[in-house]
C-alpha cells in the first residue's frame, strides 16, 4: 500500500486550495497516490471556486 502524501492547503485566498480540491476530485483520472489535506475543514467543504 502506498503511503499517503501530506499536503497543506496553503493561503486560503490563493489558488492552492482550488487546485488541491480539483486534483482530489480527479485523482483516479490522473493516477495520483492517496493524500491527506491539512487546512481549514469549513473552507474545504465549500469546494473549489470554479466547481461550486
Secondary structure in CASP SS format (residue, H / E / C, confidence):
PFRMAT SS
TARGET T0000
AUTHOR 0000-0000-0000
METHOD secondary structure of the structure
MODEL  1
X C 1.00
X C 1.00
X C 1.00
X C 1.00
X E 1.00
X E 1.00
X E 1.00
X E 1.00
X C 1.00
X C 1.00
X C 1.00
X C 1.00
X C 1.00
X C 1.00
X C 1.00
X H 1.00
X H 1.00
X H 1.00
X H 1.00
X H 1.00
X H 1.00
X H 1.00
X H 1.00
X H 1.00
X H 1.00
X C 1.00
X C 1.00
X C 1.00
X C 1.00
X C 1.00
X C 1.00
X C 1.00
X C 1.00
X C 1.00
X E 1.00
X E 1.00
X E 1.00
X E 1.00
X C 1.00
X C 1.00
X H 1.00
X H 1.00
X H 1.00
X H 1.00
X H 1.00
X C 1.00
X C 1.00
X C 1.00
X C 1.00
X C 1.00
X C 1.00
X C 1.00
END
